Amino acid sequence: MRSGIKFTTANVVSTAKRVRIVSALVESNSLRATARMASVSRNTVNKILLDLGTACAAFQGEAIRNVPSNRIQCDEIWSFVYAKAQNVPEEKNGEFGVGDVWAFTALDADS
C-alpha cells in the first residue's frame, strides 16, 4: 500500500475476503449484512472499516496537495443524534455526539 498503512486484521482475514467486505460496504450494505455475507463477525467488519478509514485519510493527506481551484461550492446539512438539542435530557446534555450535528462539504465547482 502506497501510504505505508497496514491493515491490522490482515493476518486473520484474507485479502480476498477484505475486498468482499469493503465492496459490500461501498454498496451501502449494513455492517450486520456485510458480516453475514462474508461469514465474519460484525467486530471484524468494524475493524476493517476503521483500518480502511485510517488508510484513506493517510493516502488523501499525502496525495492531494496544491489543488488549483477557482470556484469552491460549499454546503452543509443539519441533523441530530439521539435527540434534537432542545430535547436532549439533562443527563446527556453536553455529551459529545448527542444533539444537533452539522456536516460540511466543499467541492471544486470546475472539476
C-alpha positions as CSV (number, residue, x, y, z in Angstrom):
1,M,0.0,0.0,0.0
2,R,1.4,3.4,-1.0
3,S,0.7,5.2,2.3
4,G,2.5,2.6,4.4
5,I,-0.6,1.9,6.5
6,K,-1.2,-1.8,7.1
7,F,-4.4,-3.5,7.9
8,T,-4.4,-4.8,11.5
9,T,-6.7,-7.7,10.5
10,A,-4.5,-8.8,7.6
11,N,-3.2,-11.8,9.5
12,V,-6.7,-13.1,10.2
13,V,-8.8,-12.2,7.2
14,S,-7.6,-12.9,3.7
15,T,-7.2,-10.1,1.2
16,A,-9.9,-11.5,-1.0
17,K,-12.3,-11.5,1.9
18,R,-11.4,-8.0,2.9
19,V,-12.1,-6.9,-0.7
20,R,-15.5,-8.5,-0.5
21,I,-16.2,-6.8,2.8
22,V,-15.2,-3.3,1.6
23,S,-17.1,-3.9,-1.7
24,A,-20.3,-4.7,0.3
25,L,-19.9,-1.6,2.5
26,V,-19.3,0.6,-0.5
27,E,-22.6,-0.7,-2.0
28,S,-24.4,0.6,1.1
29,N,-24.8,-2.8,2.9
30,S,-25.2,-2.6,6.7
31,L,-22.4,-3.8,9.0
32,R,-24.5,-6.8,10.0
33,A,-25.5,-7.7,6.5
34,T,-21.8,-7.4,5.4
35,A,-20.8,-9.7,8.3
36,R,-23.3,-12.3,7.3
37,M,-22.4,-12.1,3.6
38,A,-18.7,-12.5,4.3
39,S,-19.1,-15.1,7.2
40,V,-17.2,-12.9,9.7
41,S,-18.2,-11.2,12.9
42,R,-19.5,-7.7,13.0
43,N,-16.5,-6.7,15.0
44,T,-14.2,-7.9,12.2
45,V,-16.2,-5.7,9.7
46,N,-15.9,-2.7,12.1
47,K,-12.1,-3.3,12.4
48,I,-11.6,-3.4,8.7
49,L,-13.8,-0.3,8.2
50,L,-11.7,1.6,10.8
51,D,-8.4,0.4,9.2
52,L,-9.7,1.4,5.8
53,G,-10.7,4.9,7.0
54,T,-7.2,5.4,8.5
55,A,-5.6,4.2,5.3
56,C,-7.8,6.5,3.2
57,A,-7.1,9.5,5.4
58,A,-3.3,8.9,5.1
59,F,-3.5,8.5,1.4
60,Q,-5.6,11.6,0.9
61,G,-3.3,13.6,3.2
62,E,-0.3,12.5,1.1
63,A,-1.8,12.6,-2.4
64,I,-4.0,15.7,-2.5
65,R,-1.8,18.7,-2.4
66,N,-1.8,22.1,-4.1
67,V,-5.1,21.6,-6.0
68,P,-5.7,24.8,-8.0
69,S,-9.3,25.9,-7.5
70,N,-11.1,29.0,-8.8
71,R,-14.6,28.3,-7.6
72,I,-15.5,26.4,-4.5
73,Q,-19.1,25.4,-3.7
74,C,-19.8,24.8,0.0
75,D,-22.8,23.3,1.6
76,E,-24.0,22.0,5.0
77,I,-26.6,19.6,6.3
78,W,-28.1,19.6,9.7
79,S,-29.3,16.5,11.6
80,F,-29.4,15.3,15.1
81,V,-28.1,12.3,17.1
82,Y,-30.2,10.8,19.8
83,A,-32.4,13.9,20.1
84,K,-32.7,17.5,18.8
85,A,-30.7,19.8,21.0
86,Q,-33.8,21.3,22.6
87,N,-35.0,17.7,23.6
88,V,-31.7,16.3,25.0
89,P,-32.2,15.0,28.5
90,E,-30.3,16.8,31.3
91,E,-28.0,13.7,32.0
92,K,-26.9,13.7,28.3
93,N,-26.6,17.5,27.9
94,G,-23.1,18.4,26.8
95,E,-22.2,14.8,25.9
96,F,-20.2,14.6,22.6
97,G,-22.2,13.3,19.7
98,V,-25.6,13.9,21.3
99,G,-27.9,16.6,19.9
100,D,-27.6,18.8,16.8
101,V,-24.9,17.9,14.3
102,W,-23.7,19.6,11.2
103,A,-21.8,18.1,8.2
104,F,-20.0,20.5,5.9
105,T,-18.7,19.8,2.4
106,A,-16.8,21.8,-0.2
107,L,-16.4,20.9,-3.8
108,D,-14.3,22.4,-6.6
109,A,-17.1,23.6,-8.9
110,D,-15.0,23.4,-12.1
111,S,-13.7,19.8,-11.8
